[in-house]
Amino acid sequence: MNYRRTSRCSYCYEKGHNKTTCPKMREEAESDPSSWAAVKLNRIKAKRKATVRKCSYCGEPGHTKRTCTEKPIDAEKLNLANRVWRAKLMESLKEAGIGAGSLLRVKDTRASYTLREEDLLLVVDIKWDSMTVDTSSWDYRQKDPSISFTLLNRVINPNHDRQMICLHQRTGKKIPLHVPQLYDKETIELFQYSSRNSIEVVCPSDPTPPNDWLICDDWAQKVM
């Protein structure tokens, strides 16, 4: 059943249009420039001129988000920051031995209420697309001069998905989990959300991201 309402003109009270497109008002205004219809039409035109459209991205008038010159500049900054962060993350993943095929052991149950201490987990998948610079820790953002909180706030719907799919050896079920906290060479936390030190690697495996994961020169354009 269609509940969509039909518009009704507040000038002529006919259905199917509103007063801004009312043919009767325009006809009367053209035939008599001093009529009430002409006064109403002039008010509508003046209101349209007074309404200045602003860009939904930068907030400046005179253009739209699609034609904004500031957006591609910010996108390139974000893409560069993302490549730098991912390079550091890749180095940490290799050092920790976290990749598809890694065997993990639960040290405490903070990582997930479904786990028990000493449970074993086999990493069956890494969600590479969920690991982007907008998931970086606050400390990392403060240390990296190429990014700012304002710039990262440009990201629509920041990603907080769990980065691993693990096979729970006790139950045989697949469980999404955050990776253990990882650090760069300056011992700065890389992730805002992680399993902290609740999980440890007992049998390492090399991380194998997609070929273009480290380059990724179009991520920002998709999320801004």
Secondary structure, 3 states (H helix, E strand, C coil): CCCCCCCECCCCCCECCCHHHCHHHHHHHHHCCCCHHHHHHHHHHHHHHHCCCECCCCCCECCCCCCCCHHHHHHHHHHHHHHHHHHHHHHHHHHHCCCCCCEEEECCHHHCCCCCCCCEEEEEEECHHHCCHHHECHHHHHHCCCCCHHHHCCCCCCCCCCCEEEEECCCCCEEEECCCCCECCCCCECECCCCCCCEEEEECCCCCCCCCCCCCCCHHHHHC
